[in-house]
């Protein structure tokens, strides 16, 4: 496959001014006032993306993921290194930044198209699609300053996804509009994926990455710490979150609690659909801790089937070996492999104390007539 | 593009598409090539600039003629009736210089703060940033063309024959004006990001610059003898706008030496008595220098733009 994005040794430094002295008077009077500090937002990042891949870039705030994306889009120039791109690129960064509020929606569609690098003729061809997608037909000739914020963003999104880009870059913008429009956006991104376009998705939402991406890159304070299949990268991402938590609150959390294994009393993780499953989570604690227990079940496709916790009754860990039982009375899942993640979080659910990604894989066998993920037990008859 | 959910997978391979490189410093030819490839955006920005400027005003684009007309009227009144400079057909002399000056001043004043004003855009969307400054020069050029057309109508209405044989120099002179203005606009818009006083400084500087340019007075008739005595004539012509203004005046006003309207016995030197070939030579020289200045401006801009995001 052709490489469409090639990032070679990209670093980006920002100068941070602690005292802004931008007027001439200030500069003349205090030429050396204020200090500048160099902030390394990206430290020699290398990776390449082939045509048709959907790659997620994850990392928490300040990890450099947005900086990397802006470099790829050409909004920022890397301090060192270079990025080679093939094909047209549309970026969904801060939607509507290019809008001129005094102009009508129609004029802005053309202007925004031109900013993204598409010709007037091309925009002519997709204009009706853009308007239909944005759902603001009756306001298209209204000045944009009278638009609601939702309309504004919808129009920008509609332009960006309809201009037929080879590479689509998405930065945490899927939180726009109402739920129905969000679903439409995700649907469009899926369609892009099916059409074999290259997509780069930046988010700190692990679920979104799991649902859309084949591959994920994890950034941590400017370093790339993982680049591989989504599941694998997410595991590293979660572990890093834990390590960071340990660093920040070392007194309480330093390796005091560890999830060892998940075992089944029967010794088997195979279960028939509809029957009960009991699992034991073996936790080793160095000191007593009281918190909440969380479990997640995912399909192999990365779809979250269920996330549940101890529901207000805390787990009280005592020093030494602890066993936490999970009872699934009637597993309503259909045929397939399901991954189990388990973890212990604090009472508020803010801090992850211990986490085990893919702690167990459950194989469900089912011989009924239903297909999909969940058994509804539907009966169909004519009345 | 196909909108159906069942869209065929795209078979187009990107194997043969050219590679674009984002790196710390683009070479000058790469910058110019990139700039040229985004000309459509430039045109879009020019037209949106013009539309926004006159949006919601009853007279619309007519203001681009009315306000220079008013300036012209004021200067004409002051210099013909109160100060009595004695230049016959002064309105044509004045108009031909003002057309040039208005474009220069408009462009520089609007382009200098443009990158700071549109910081939100600069930080979010990728395009050659100097296009913002150039779009203001473009808009000023549109107003210039409008005013030039009026000047031509004016000259025709007054049955004042222009210097036809000098017409040939006019396009060269205009191109020099366009290139010089673009270059200065590009540099100033970048400098203003680092030193926000630039905007105010340029406004003041342009007022001084206006009086250093022979628009409302005649250079030959006023300061030329004084400068000539000290061998400083060249100094005055270091101002590139001067040559362009004088060329426009030579074409539209024509006469170099006239009888004063105040006292017919007095003979006034209005314009330099250079030959056609000297005008052509000087304009070609200015064109070449403006071209070089534009390339230098692009290079300077490329240097300065690297740190925009930490200054905006």
Boltz contact constraints between the chains, C-beta under 6 A:
constraints:
  - contact:
      token1: [A, 2]
      token2: [B, 14]
      max_distance: 6.0
  - contact:
      token1: [A, 2]
      token2: [B, 15]
      max_distance: 6.0
  - contact:
      token1: [A, 4]
      token2: [B, 14]
      max_distance: 6.0
  - contact:
      token1: [A, 14]
      token2: [B, 310]
      max_distance: 6.0
  - contact:
      token1: [A, 15]
      token2: [B, 310]
      max_distance: 6.0
  - contact:
      token1: [A, 22]
      token2: [B, 196]
      max_distance: 6.0
  - contact:
      token1: [A, 23]
      token2: [B, 197]
      max_distance: 6.0
  - contact:
      token1: [A, 24]
      token2: [B, 197]
      max_distance: 6.0
  - contact:
      token1: [A, 51]
      token2: [B, 14]
      max_distance: 6.0
  - contact:
      token1: [A, 73]
      token2: [B, 126]
      max_distance: 6.0
  - contact:
      token1: [A, 74]
      token2: [B, 22]
      max_distance: 6.0
  - contact:
      token1: [A, 74]
      token2: [B, 126]
      max_distance: 6.0
  - contact:
      token1: [A, 75]
      token2: [B, 126]
      max_distance: 6.0
  - contact:
      token1: [A, 76]
      token2: [B, 309]
      max_distance: 6.0
  - contact:
      token1: [A, 77]
      token2: [B, 24]
      max_distance: 6.0
  - contact:
      token1: [A, 77]
      token2: [B, 306]
      max_distance: 6.0
  - contact:
      token1: [A, 78]
      token2: [B, 24]
      max_distance: 6.0
  - contact:
      token1: [A, 82]
      token2: [B, 21]
      max_distance: 6.0
  - contact:
      token1: [A, 82]
      token2: [B, 23]
      max_distance: 6.0
  - contact:
      token1: [A, 83]
      token2: [B, 22]
      max_distance: 6.0
  - contact:
      token1: [A, 84]
      token2: [B, 19]
      max_distance: 6.0
  - contact:
      token1: [A, 84]
      token2: [B, 21]
      max_distance: 6.0
  - contact:
      token1: [A, 85]
      token2: [B, 20]
      max_distance: 6.0
  - contact:
      token1: [A, 86]
      token2: [B, 14]
      max_distance: 6.0
  - contact:
      token1: [A, 86]
      token2: [B, 17]
      max_distance: 6.0
  - contact:
      token1: [A, 86]
      token2: [B, 19]
      max_distance: 6.0
  - contact:
      token1: [A, 87]
      token2: [B, 14]
      max_distance: 6.0
  - contact:
      token1: [A, 87]
      token2: [B, 17]
      max_distance: 6.0
  - contact:
      token1: [A, 93]
      token2: [B, 124]
      max_distance: 6.0
  - contact:
      token1: [A, 94]
      token2: [B, 124]
      max_distance: 6.0
  - contact:
      token1: [A, 97]
      token2: [B, 120]
      max_distance: 6.0
  - contact:
      token1: [A, 97]
      token2: [B, 121]
      max_distance: 6.0
  - contact:
      token1: [A, 97]
      token2: [B, 124]
      max_distance: 6.0
  - contact:
      token1: [A, 97]
      token2: [B, 125]
      max_distance: 6.0
  - contact:
      token1: [A, 98]
      token2: [B, 121]
      max_distance: 6.0
  - contact:
      token1: [A, 98]
      token2: [B, 125]
      max_distance: 6.0
  - contact:
      token1: [A, 100]
      token2: [B, 48]
      max_distance: 6.0
  - contact:
      token1: [A, 102]
      token2: [B, 52]
      max_distance: 6.0
  - contact:
      token1: [A, 102]
      token2: [B, 55]
      max_distance: 6.0
  - contact:
      token1: [A, 103]
      token2: [B, 48]
      max_distance: 6.0
  - contact:
      token1: [A, 111]
      token2: [B, 44]
      max_distance: 6.0
  - contact:
      token1: [A, 111]
      token2: [B, 48]
      max_distance: 6.0
  - contact:
      token1: [A, 114]
      token2: [B, 40]
      max_distance: 6.0
  - contact:
      token1: [A, 114]
      token2: [B, 41]
      max_distance: 6.0
  - contact:
      token1: [A, 114]
      token2: [B, 44]
      max_distance: 6.0
  - contact:
      token1: [A, 115]
      token2: [B, 125]
      max_distance: 6.0
  - contact:
      token1: [A, 115]
      token2: [B, 127]
      max_distance: 6.0
  - contact:
      token1: [A, 119]
      token2: [B, 40]
      max_distance: 6.0
  - contact:
      token1: [A, 129]
      token2: [B, 3]
      max_distance: 6.0
  - contact:
      token1: [A, 164]
      token2: [B, 1]
      max_distance: 6.0
  - contact:
      token1: [A, 166]
      token2: [B, 14]
      max_distance: 6.0
  - contact:
      token1: [A, 195]
      token2: [B, 7]
      max_distance: 6.0
  - contact:
      token1: [A, 195]
      token2: [B, 9]
      max_distance: 6.0
  - contact:
      token1: [A, 195]
      token2: [B, 10]
      max_distance: 6.0
  - contact:
      token1: [A, 196]
      token2: [B, 9]
      max_distance: 6.0
  - contact:
      token1: [A, 196]
      token2: [B, 10]
      max_distance: 6.0
